[in-house]
Amino acid sequence: MKQLFNLVIFFVLSVQLFAQESKPNFIIIFTDDQGYGDLGTFGHPTIKTPHIDQMVVEGQKWTSFYVAANVCTPSRSAILTGRLPVRTGMYSNKRRVLFPDSDGGLPAYELTIAKLLKSSGYATAAIGKWHLGHLPEYLPTSHGFDSYFGIPYSNDMDRVNDVDAKTAFQDPKFEYFNVPLMRNEEIIERPADQNTITRRYTEEAVKFIQENKDQPFFLYLAHSLPHVPLFASTNFLGQSERGLYGDVIEEIDWSVGEILSALKSQGLEQHTYVVFTSDNGPWLVYNEQGGSSGLLFGGKGTSYEGGVRVPTVIWGPGNVKPGVVSKMGSTLDLLPTFLSLSGGNLPQDRVYDGYDLSPVFKGNSETPREEMFYYHGDRLFAVRKGDFKMYLYQNNPAGYPEQLEKLEKPTLFNLSVDPSERFDLAGQNPEIIAEIQAIAAAHQSEMVFGVTQLEKRIGD
């Protein structure tokens, strides 16, 4: 009888241990201002991205994947919380992102991927650009991350006053930008040497993987580039056919290769999901210093396809069925998907705007996301339902100056046959317009806006 009891105890403990060890790892690689057309696998003719291309061969290429906002801060809040920025207060019509003089940030009551996974035994790390508040109460270490190494906001901020903008962006030197490099809550270097920033982020990421190989982990690697000003390390400078912008992308591709190699060397490749994507479209006003939207219309600062549809690859050998996914997905969906894959559940005390995509990862041809809402500040700029996207506003397709204005009549595009948004079909499809208008009205009727965090300034 005692032997049977011991056997039962051993079995229970073994099951518990297996359940703990079977939780997968998650890595998000999030680039800054990278356009839809800036990868070899997404059609760029001269930028070489062999490691990301290989991710596509081994994983899934998502061709209709969206961010929740067309600029940095709100987009970053959405990927980490699974909630539209207008719910979390990470939006504004006046200051569209946070600045070094900002007194706000992601509220403490918001639950990030890191905070939720940490509660179930995950090691968590944030590396790179944060841009959700640089004051101590808003930093990654206050939002569920065990550690942080990176620049707390955009790499073009804190420009020294005696260097004009044209010089700073066309012939950049890291000394022109007095941005801090932080470890946890401490500034360890100022100005951050951005010539080596991609390499150092990568080294930190590889070290984290090696140190946490024996427990489940979540790594959020948010590159500071290719946001202008552009920087590349010595090994990549001048190596791309695309000039400095191409040098930057090819170094990021190298970084991806290093991370995948680290996973394989530790035997973690079949136990880890890696998501590669961008925070918004390319900054078109910087010409050759900015990226490309490919066949898409518009760029950063717009909710046209080029501003919010981003290049996305999902990798997970043995867990992700290789292929091309043309149905909709969003960075909003990563939080519920990761929770599902780790055996967790969504908290029931708040509204989430994401969906569990894990069945699609495994090969289900249908996606739970049938709609997408595109906000510009607090204004609902457009709504997509299935293949059709209806616009309520218009603005400068280059993004800046914004020139935002409400349309007298909605416009409508069938994105499955016209991803470049050239042919307005509103006049021929009044029933589709009516259907999407009803969806928009229902969505707006239940929306509760958070108090904006972006307009608070230090000293006010």
C-alpha positions as CSV (number, residue, x, y, z in Angstrom):
1,M,0.0,0.0,0.0
2,K,2.9,2.3,0.9
3,Q,4.5,1.6,-2.5
4,L,1.2,2.4,-4.3
5,F,1.0,5.7,-2.3
6,N,4.6,6.6,-3.2
7,L,3.9,5.8,-6.8
8,V,0.8,8.1,-6.9
9,I,2.8,10.9,-5.3
10,F,5.6,10.4,-7.8
11,F,3.1,10.5,-10.7
12,V,1.5,13.7,-9.4
13,L,4.8,15.4,-8.9
14,S,6.0,14.3,-12.3
15,V,2.9,15.6,-14.0
16,Q,3.3,19.0,-12.2
17,L,7.0,19.2,-13.1
18,F,6.2,18.3,-16.8
19,A,3.5,20.9,-16.9
20,Q,5.9,23.5,-15.5
21,E,8.7,22.5,-17.9
22,S,6.3,22.3,-20.9
23,K,5.5,26.0,-20.8
24,P,6.9,27.5,-24.0
25,N,9.2,30.4,-24.3
26,F,8.2,33.6,-26.1
27,I,10.4,36.2,-27.9
28,I,9.1,39.3,-29.6
29,I,11.5,41.1,-31.9
30,F,10.0,44.5,-32.5
31,T,11.7,46.9,-34.9
32,D,11.1,50.7,-35.1
33,D,9.6,52.3,-38.2
34,Q,10.4,49.3,-40.5
35,G,8.2,49.3,-43.6
36,Y,6.2,46.5,-45.1
37,G,8.6,46.3,-48.0
38,D,11.9,46.4,-46.1
39,L,12.7,42.7,-46.0
40,G,13.9,40.4,-48.7
41,T,11.0,38.0,-48.0
42,F,8.5,40.9,-48.3
43,G,9.9,42.0,-51.6
44,H,12.8,44.3,-51.2
45,P,15.2,43.8,-54.2
46,T,18.5,44.8,-52.6
47,I,18.3,44.5,-48.8
48,K,19.5,41.0,-47.8
49,T,17.8,39.4,-44.9
50,P,18.7,35.7,-45.0
51,H,17.9,34.9,-41.4
52,I,14.5,36.4,-41.5
53,D,13.9,34.8,-44.8
54,Q,14.8,31.4,-43.3
55,M,12.3,32.1,-40.4
56,V,9.6,32.4,-43.1
57,V,10.7,29.0,-44.7
58,E,10.5,27.4,-41.2
59,G,7.5,29.4,-39.9
60,Q,4.6,31.6,-41.0
61,K,4.7,34.8,-43.0
62,W,1.7,36.9,-42.1
63,T,0.9,39.3,-45.0
64,S,-2.1,41.1,-43.3
65,F,-0.8,41.8,-39.8
66,Y,-1.5,45.1,-38.1
67,V,-0.3,47.3,-35.3
68,A,-2.9,49.1,-33.2
69,A,-1.5,52.6,-33.9
70,N,0.6,54.4,-36.6
71,V,3.2,55.9,-34.2
72,C,5.5,54.5,-31.5
73,T,4.1,55.0,-28.0
74,P,0.5,53.9,-28.6
75,S,1.6,51.0,-30.8
76,R,4.0,49.8,-28.0
77,S,1.3,50.0,-25.4
78,A,-1.0,47.8,-27.5
79,I,1.5,45.0,-28.2
80,L,2.2,44.6,-24.5
81,T,-1.3,45.0,-23.1
82,G,-3.5,43.5,-25.8
83,R,-5.7,46.6,-25.5
84,L,-6.3,49.5,-27.8
85,P,-4.3,52.6,-26.8
86,V,-7.5,54.7,-26.3
87,R,-8.5,52.3,-23.5
88,T,-5.1,52.6,-21.7
89,G,-4.6,56.4,-22.0
90,M,-1.7,56.0,-24.4
91,Y,-3.1,58.3,-27.0
92,S,-3.4,62.0,-27.7
93,N,-4.4,64.4,-30.5
94,K,-1.7,66.9,-29.4
95,R,1.4,64.9,-28.5
96,R,1.1,61.6,-30.3
97,V,4.1,60.0,-28.4
98,L,5.9,60.5,-25.1
99,F,8.9,62.9,-24.9
100,P,11.8,63.4,-22.4
101,D,9.7,66.1,-20.7
102,S,6.6,63.8,-20.4
103,D,5.3,63.1,-16.9
104,G,3.0,60.2,-18.0
105,G,3.4,56.6,-19.0
106,L,1.7,53.3,-19.1
107,P,-0.5,53.2,-16.0
108,A,0.4,50.8,-13.2
109,Y,-3.0,49.1,-13.4
110,E,-2.4,47.9,-16.9
111,L,-1.3,44.2,-17.2
112,T,1.5,43.6,-19.6
113,I,2.4,40.3,-21.2
114,A,5.4,40.3,-18.8
115,K,3.3,40.8,-15.7
116,L,0.9,38.1,-16.6
117,L,3.5,35.5,-17.6
118,K,5.7,36.4,-14.6
119,S,2.8,35.4,-12.3
120,S,3.0,31.9,-13.7
121,G,6.7,31.4,-13.3
122,Y,8.3,33.1,-16.3
123,A,11.6,34.9,-16.3
124,T,11.1,38.2,-18.2
125,A,13.4,40.8,-19.8
126,A,12.9,43.9,-21.8
127,I,15.8,45.0,-24.1
128,G,15.8,48.1,-26.3
129,K,13.4,50.9,-26.9
130,W,10.7,51.3,-24.3
131,H,8.8,54.6,-25.0
132,L,6.0,53.9,-22.5
133,G,7.4,56.3,-19.8
134,H,10.9,57.0,-18.7
135,L,10.2,57.9,-15.1
136,P,10.8,55.0,-12.5
137,E,7.1,54.2,-12.0
138,Y,6.6,53.6,-15.8
139,L,9.8,51.7,-16.7
140,P,9.8,48.0,-17.6
141,T,10.8,46.9,-14.1
142,S,7.5,48.4,-12.9
143,H,5.6,46.5,-15.5
144,G,6.5,42.9,-14.9
145,F,10.0,42.7,-16.4
146,D,12.8,41.3,-14.2
147,S,15.3,43.4,-16.0
148,Y,15.7,46.2,-18.5
149,F,18.6,47.3,-20.8
150,G,17.9,50.0,-23.4
151,I,17.0,53.5,-24.4
152,P,13.8,54.6,-22.7
153,Y,12.4,56.6,-25.7
154,S,13.1,57.3,-29.4
155,N,16.7,57.5,-30.4
156,D,16.2,61.0,-32.1
157,M,15.2,62.7,-28.8
158,D,17.4,64.9,-26.6
159,R,19.1,66.3,-29.7
160,V,21.8,68.8,-28.7
161,N,20.7,72.3,-29.4
162,D,23.7,73.5,-31.4
163,V,23.3,70.8,-34.1
164,D,20.7,71.6,-36.7
165,A,18.2,68.9,-37.6
166,K,19.4,68.5,-41.2
167,T,22.9,67.7,-40.2
168,A,21.8,65.5,-37.3
169,F,19.7,63.2,-39.6
170,Q,21.7,63.3,-42.8
171,D,25.2,62.9,-41.2
172,P,24.4,61.5,-37.8
173,K,26.8,61.1,-34.9
174,F,25.7,59.5,-31.7
175,E,27.0,62.6,-29.8
176,Y,24.3,64.7,-31.5
177,F,21.6,62.8,-29.4
178,N,21.9,62.9,-25.6
179,V,19.7,59.8,-25.1
180,P,20.4,57.7,-22.1
181,L,21.2,54.0,-22.0
182,M,19.7,52.4,-19.0
183,R,20.1,49.2,-17.0
184,N,17.0,48.7,-14.9
185,E,16.4,52.1,-13.4
186,E,19.9,53.4,-13.7
187,I,21.5,55.5,-16.5
188,I,24.8,53.7,-17.4
189,E,25.8,55.7,-20.5
190,R,24.8,59.1,-21.9
191,P,24.8,59.8,-24.7
192,A,24.2,56.1,-25.7
193,D,26.7,55.0,-28.4
194,Q,24.2,54.1,-31.0
195,N,26.8,52.9,-33.4
196,T,27.0,49.7,-31.4
197,I,23.4,49.6,-30.0
198,T,22.0,46.8,-32.2
199,R,25.0,44.6,-31.3
200,R,24.8,45.3,-27.6
201,Y,21.0,44.6,-27.6
202,T,21.8,41.3,-29.3
203,E,24.5,40.4,-26.8
204,E,22.1,41.1,-23.9
205,A,19.4,39.0,-25.6
206,V,21.7,36.0,-26.1
207,K,22.9,36.2,-22.6
208,F,19.3,36.2,-21.2
209,I,18.5,33.1,-23.3
210,Q,21.6,31.3,-22.0
211,E,21.0,32.2,-18.4
212,N,17.3,31.2,-18.5
213,K,17.4,28.0,-20.6
214,D,16.1,25.9,-17.7
215,Q,12.9,27.9,-17.1
216,P,10.2,29.4,-19.2
217,F,11.0,32.9,-20.3
218,F,9.6,35.9,-22.2
219,L,12.0,38.2,-24.0
220,Y,10.8,41.5,-25.4
221,L,13.6,42.8,-27.8
222,A,12.5,46.2,-29.2
223,H,15.2,47.6,-31.5
224,S,15.8,51.3,-31.5
225,L,16.3,51.2,-35.3
226,P,15.7,51.7,-38.2
227,H,14.1,54.9,-36.6
228,V,16.1,57.9,-37.8
229,P,18.9,58.8,-37.0
230,L,20.4,55.6,-38.6
231,F,23.4,53.9,-37.1
232,A,25.2,50.6,-37.9
233,S,28.3,49.0,-36.4
234,T,31.6,48.7,-38.2
235,N,30.9,45.2,-39.6
236,F,27.8,46.4,-41.4
237,L,28.5,50.0,-42.3
238,G,28.7,50.5,-46.0
239,Q,27.9,46.8,-46.8
240,S,24.4,47.0,-48.1
241,E,23.3,47.9,-51.7
242,R,20.6,50.0,-50.1
243,G,22.9,52.4,-48.3
244,L,22.8,53.2,-44.6
245,Y,19.2,52.2,-44.2
246,G,20.0,48.8,-45.7
247,D,23.1,48.5,-43.5
248,V,20.8,48.9,-40.5
249,I,18.3,46.3,-41.6
250,E,21.0,43.8,-42.5
251,E,22.5,44.2,-39.0
252,I,19.0,43.6,-37.5
253,D,18.8,40.5,-39.6
254,W,22.2,39.4,-38.2
255,S,20.8,40.0,-34.8
256,V,17.8,37.7,-35.6
257,G,20.3,35.0,-36.7
258,E,22.2,35.3,-33.4
259,I,19.0,34.8,-31.4
260,L,17.9,31.8,-33.4
261,S,21.4,30.3,-33.1
262,A,21.3,30.8,-29.3
263,L,18.0,29.0,-29.1
264,K,19.3,26.1,-31.2
265,S,22.5,25.8,-29.3
266,Q,20.6,25.5,-26.1
267,G,18.1,23.0,-27.5
268,L,15.2,25.4,-27.2
269,E,14.1,25.9,-30.8
270,Q,11.2,23.5,-30.5
271,H,10.1,25.0,-27.2
272,T,10.1,28.7,-28.2
273,Y,7.9,31.0,-30.3
274,V,9.6,33.9,-31.9
275,V,7.6,36.8,-33.4
276,F,9.3,39.3,-35.7
277,T,7.4,42.5,-36.5
278,S,7.5,46.3,-36.6
279,D,5.9,49.0,-34.5
280,N,4.4,51.0,-37.5
281,G,5.1,51.9,-41.1
282,P,8.2,53.7,-42.5
283,W,8.9,57.4,-41.9
284,L,8.5,58.5,-45.5
285,V,9.4,62.2,-45.0
286,Y,13.1,61.2,-44.5
287,N,13.4,59.9,-48.1
288,E,16.3,57.5,-48.5
289,Q,16.9,57.6,-44.7
290,G,13.4,56.1,-44.3
291,G,12.0,52.7,-45.3
292,S,9.5,51.5,-47.9
293,S,5.8,50.5,-47.7
294,G,6.3,48.3,-50.7
295,L,3.0,48.0,-52.6
296,L,1.1,49.6,-49.7
297,F,-0.2,53.2,-49.6
298,G,1.0,55.7,-47.0
299,G,3.5,55.4,-44.1
300,K,4.1,56.2,-40.5
301,G,1.6,58.7,-39.1
302,T,-1.2,57.4,-41.2
303,S,-3.8,54.6,-40.8
304,Y,-3.5,53.8,-44.5
305,E,-2.2,50.3,-45.1
306,G,1.4,51.5,-45.3
307,G,1.2,53.0,-41.9
308,V,-0.3,50.1,-39.9
309,R,0.3,46.9,-41.9
310,V,3.6,45.5,-40.9
311,P,6.0,42.7,-42.0
312,T,5.4,39.8,-39.6
313,V,6.9,36.4,-39.2
314,I,6.0,33.7,-36.6
315,W,8.6,31.0,-35.9
316,G,8.4,27.9,-33.8
317,P,9.7,24.6,-35.3
318,G,7.4,21.8,-34.5
319,N,4.7,24.1,-33.2
320,V,4.1,26.6,-36.0
321,K,2.9,25.1,-39.3
322,P,4.9,26.7,-42.1
323,G,3.0,28.7,-44.7
324,V,1.7,32.1,-45.7
325,V,-1.2,33.5,-43.7
326,S,-3.1,36.1,-45.6
327,K,-5.9,36.5,-43.1
328,M,-5.9,39.3,-40.5
329,G,-3.8,39.3,-37.3
330,S,-2.6,42.1,-35.0
331,T,0.0,42.8,-32.3
332,L,-3.1,43.1,-30.1
333,D,-3.4,39.3,-30.4
334,L,-0.1,38.4,-29.0
335,L,-1.0,38.7,-25.3
336,P,-4.1,36.4,-25.5
337,T,-2.2,34.0,-27.8
338,F,0.8,33.7,-25.4
339,L,-1.5,33.3,-22.4
340,S,-3.3,30.5,-24.2
341,L,-0.1,28.7,-25.2
342,S,1.3,29.0,-21.7
343,G,-1.9,27.6,-20.1
344,G,-3.1,30.9,-18.7
345,N,-6.4,32.7,-18.9
346,L,-7.2,36.3,-19.8
347,P,-8.2,38.4,-16.7
348,Q,-11.9,39.1,-16.7
349,D,-11.7,42.6,-15.1
350,R,-11.1,44.5,-18.3
351,V,-11.8,44.6,-22.0
352,Y,-9.3,43.0,-24.4
353,D,-9.0,43.8,-28.1
354,G,-6.9,40.8,-29.0
355,Y,-7.7,37.2,-30.1
356,D,-6.0,33.9,-29.5
357,L,-4.2,33.0,-32.7
358,S,-2.7,29.8,-31.5
359,P,-5.0,27.6,-33.7
360,V,-3.7,29.5,-36.7
361,F,-0.1,28.9,-35.6
362,K,-1.0,25.2,-35.7
363,G,-2.4,25.3,-39.2
364,N,-6.0,26.3,-38.8
365,S,-6.8,28.3,-42.0
366,E,-9.3,30.5,-40.3
367,T,-8.5,33.4,-37.9
368,P,-10.7,34.7,-35.1
369,R,-9.9,38.3,-36.1
370,E,-12.6,39.5,-38.6
371,E,-12.4,43.2,-37.8
372,M,-9.7,45.9,-37.1
373,F,-10.2,49.4,-35.8
374,Y,-7.7,52.0,-36.7
375,Y,-7.4,55.0,-34.3
376,H,-5.6,58.3,-35.0
377,G,-5.4,59.8,-31.5
378,D,-9.0,59.5,-30.2
379,R,-10.6,59.5,-33.7
380,L,-11.7,56.3,-35.4
381,F,-9.9,56.8,-38.7
382,A,-10.9,53.5,-40.4
383,V,-12.5,50.1,-39.9
384,R,-11.7,46.9,-41.6
385,K,-14.3,44.0,-41.9
386,G,-13.1,41.0,-43.8
387,D,-11.5,42.1,-47.1
388,F,-13.1,45.6,-47.0
389,K,-11.6,48.7,-45.3
390,M,-13.8,51.8,-44.8
391,Y,-12.2,55.2,-44.2
392,L,-13.9,57.9,-42.1
393,Y,-11.0,60.3,-42.2
394,Q,-8.1,61.2,-44.5
395,N,-4.7,62.7,-44.0
396,N,-1.4,63.3,-45.7
397,P,-0.2,59.9,-46.9
398,A,3.4,60.8,-46.0
399,G,2.2,61.2,-42.4
400,Y,3.6,64.7,-41.8
401,P,2.3,67.3,-41.6
402,E,-0.8,65.4,-40.6
403,Q,-3.5,67.4,-42.4
404,L,-6.2,65.3,-40.8
405,E,-9.8,65.9,-41.9
406,K,-13.1,64.0,-41.8
407,L,-14.4,62.7,-45.1
408,E,-17.8,63.9,-46.3
409,K,-18.5,60.4,-47.4
410,P,-16.7,57.2,-46.4
411,T,-14.4,55.5,-48.9
412,L,-14.1,51.8,-49.3
413,F,-11.3,49.5,-50.6
414,N,-11.2,45.7,-51.1
415,L,-7.7,44.9,-49.7
416,S,-7.7,41.3,-51.0
417,V,-7.5,42.5,-54.6
418,D,-6.4,46.1,-54.1
419,P,-3.8,46.3,-51.2
420,S,-2.5,49.5,-52.7
421,E,-5.9,51.2,-52.0
422,R,-6.3,52.7,-55.5
423,F,-9.9,51.9,-56.3
424,D,-12.7,53.4,-54.1
425,L,-15.6,51.0,-54.2
426,A,-17.9,52.9,-51.9
427,G,-20.4,53.9,-54.6
428,Q,-20.8,50.3,-55.7
429,N,-21.2,48.8,-52.3
430,P,-23.7,50.7,-50.1
431,E,-24.6,47.6,-48.2
432,I,-21.0,47.0,-47.2
433,I,-20.6,50.6,-46.1
434,A,-23.8,50.3,-44.0
435,E,-22.5,47.0,-42.4
436,I,-19.2,48.5,-41.5
437,Q,-20.8,51.7,-40.2
438,A,-23.0,49.6,-37.9
439,I,-19.9,47.8,-36.7
440,A,-18.1,51.1,-36.1
441,A,-21.1,52.5,-34.2
442,A,-21.4,49.5,-32.0
443,H,-17.7,49.6,-31.2
444,Q,-17.8,53.3,-30.4
445,S,-20.9,53.0,-28.2
446,E,-19.1,50.7,-25.8
447,M,-15.7,52.4,-25.9
448,V,-14.5,53.9,-22.6
449,F,-11.5,56.2,-23.1
450,G,-8.7,56.2,-20.6
451,V,-7.4,59.5,-19.4
452,T,-4.6,60.5,-21.8
453,Q,-1.1,60.0,-20.4
454,L,0.7,61.7,-23.2
455,E,-0.1,65.4,-22.5
456,K,1.3,65.5,-19.0
457,R,4.6,67.4,-18.7
458,I,7.1,67.5,-15.9
459,G,6.7,70.7,-14.0
460,D,3.1,71.4,-15.0
